[in-house]
């Protein structure tokens, strides 16, 4: 069983929902809106729906897909009229969704093995002519200052994350412990690490003709040490 199929329970999701302020989401969607894509948006994976709900508020038509039943239930409670679907993005093509714009945000890329990630990108290219991919685990972002341990608290949930980088496989292994004072969940996250050039080649192989790389939602260029990569791919 792939790690992410059981990782995103209510403890993990509550932590991540508390970690991102609304202003952060609004700035991300400002970036997306400036691309000038059409009204239909595929959000995959959509998590608890923060991007989808903000886009819907601005008039976009949304389809959100995620494997976490808890996250989909949370999103549906907040926005019952949107098209929320429970399922694995590893089989994105089976949903038959077409859109003007696809989003893979919230650092949700790299969960699959290399072949699975390449299929996922091909499915995204088949679904929409424009893709925004938000990836915080490029080698240029991650490796210059990878902390061994992080302690954080959001949404009433404490989190300890212990990082290990597996050089041979190019994978970031994160041992997460979430606790709300009554319950504790310990889970491992596995995320594949690519350079920006490798990711660009993967996007091109998936069918995207052009790829632009940004270091943040202000449109600044991606460089070594940027905290994230926002790749905008068009076919």
N, C-alpha and C positions, 0 to 999 in steps of 0.2 A: 504494500500500500504506500502511495506517495505521501510524503510528510504533510503536505498542505491540506490533504483531505480531512485531517483530524485536528490541525493546529488551531484553526480560527473558531474557538469556542467563545462563550460570552465573556470570559475573563480577558482573553487576548483582544477581542473586538472592543470591549469597553475601554481598555487601555488606549488603543489606537484612536478611538473616537474622541477621547479626551485630550489626546496629544496634539491634535491639529485644530487651531483656532479658525473660526469662520473667515477671518480676514485672509488667511493663507489660501483657503479654497477659492475665495473670490478673486484673488490675484491670479491663481492658476487658470480659472475660467476666463478671466480677462485676456490672458495669453492665447487661450484656445479660440476665443471669439474673434481675435484680431486676424486669424488665419483666413477668415471669410468663407468657410465651408458652408454647405447647405444645411437644412434644418434637421436632418435625421442623424442621430448619433448612436453608435454602439459603444457601450462602456463595458469593457471586459478585461479583467474582472472588475466588478463595480464595488466590491466591499459593502459597506453599510450605506452607500448611495450618495456620499457627500457631493461628488462631482455631478452625478446625474440630476440630483435635486436642484442644484444651483443652475444647471443648464436648462432644466424644465422651467424654472422660474423666469428665465430669460426668453422663453418661447420655443426652445428646441424640443424635438420629438425623440424620446429616449427609449432604448432597450438596454437594460442592465442585466448582466449575467455574472453569477458568482456561485462557488461551490459550498459556501457556508450558509447553512439553513438559518442560523441565528442572525447573520448579517442581512439576508434577504428579508426575513421577517421584520427586522428593525426598519429597513428601508421601506417596506410595504406599509408599515404602520405610519410612517412619516408622509408618504406620498402614494396612497393606494391606487391612484389613477395611472401611474406609470407602468410600463411593461417590464416587470421584474421576472427573471427566470433563474431557477435553481439548476446549476449544472457546472460541469468542468470545462474550462476553456481549452483544455487539451483536446477536446472534441468540438471545437468552436464551429467547424464546418457543418456539423450535424444540425445546428440550430436554424440554418437557412436564413440568417439575418443579412439584409443589405442596408447600407446607410451611406450618407455623404461623408461622414467622418467617424473614425474609430479612435477610441482612447484606451490606452493601457497605462494607467497612472498609479500613483501611490507606491512606486517601487515594487510593482508586481510582476516584473519580467525577470526571467532567469530561474523560475521555480522548477521548470522542466529540464530534462537532460537536453543535450545539444540537438539531437534529432527532433525531439518534441518541441523545442523552442523554434526550430526552423519551420516545422509544420504550422505552429501557431502563427508565425509571421505570415506564412503563405495564406492561411485562412483569413487573417486580417486584411491582406492585400486583395483577396477575392471579395471581401465584404464591403470595402470602402476604398475610395480613391485617395484619401488622406488619412494618415495615422499620426497621432501624437503619442510618443512612448517616453515615459518618465522613468528613469533608471538611475538609482543611487549607488549601484555596485559596479560601475565601470572601474577598471584597474586604475585609471588616472584619478578617480575620485576617492577610491577606497584605500589603496595601498600606501600612499605617502604618510598617512597618519592614523592607521587602524588601531583603535584602542583595544586593550586586552579585555577590559570589563567596563560596563556602563551600568549605572544605577539611576532609575528614573521613576517618577510617580505621576500618573495622570488618571483622571476619572475615578479616583478612589482606589486605583489598582497600582501596587508597587511592582516594579519590573527590574530584574537583574539579567543582563545580557552578557554572556562570555563569548568572545569571538576567537575563532581559530581559522587561519587561512591554510588550506591544503594546496600546496604549490603544485604537486604532481597532477591534480585534477582541475586546478583553477576554480576551486569552490570555496565560498565563505560558509563556515559552519558556525551557527550561533545557538548556544545553549540558553534558552529563555526560561526564567522562572517568574511566573505571575502570581500575585497573592493579594487578596482583598481583606486580609485579617482573619477570615474564616476558612477560606479555601485556597489551595495552592495548586497550580498547574505548571508542570515542567515539560517542555517540548523543545525539540531541536528543529531549527530552520536551516535549510540548505539552499544557497543561492549561487548560481553559476556566475562567474566573473568574466567579463569580456572587455577588451580595449574598445575605444570608440571606433577604431578602424575595423575591428572584427565585427562589431554590431552593424556598421554601415554596409559591409559586404554581405552580411546575413539579410539585411533589409533589401538590398539590391537583388540578391538571389531569390528572394520571396516574390519579386515582381515590381518593387518600387523603383521608379526611374531616377528620382532625385532624393537626397537626404541632406537636411540642414541640421547642424548641431548647435545647441544653445546651452549655456551654463546656468541660466535661471530664467524666470518668467519676465524679466526686464529686457530680454532679447540679447543679453551679453553673450559673447562667444564662449564656447566650451574650451577649457584648457586644463592642464594638470593642476590638481588641487581644487577644481570646482566641486561644490558639494553635491551636484547632481548633473545628470545629462538629460536634456529635453531634445529628443530627436523628432523632427517633423519630416515624414516621408510622404512622397506623392508619386502616384503612378499614372 
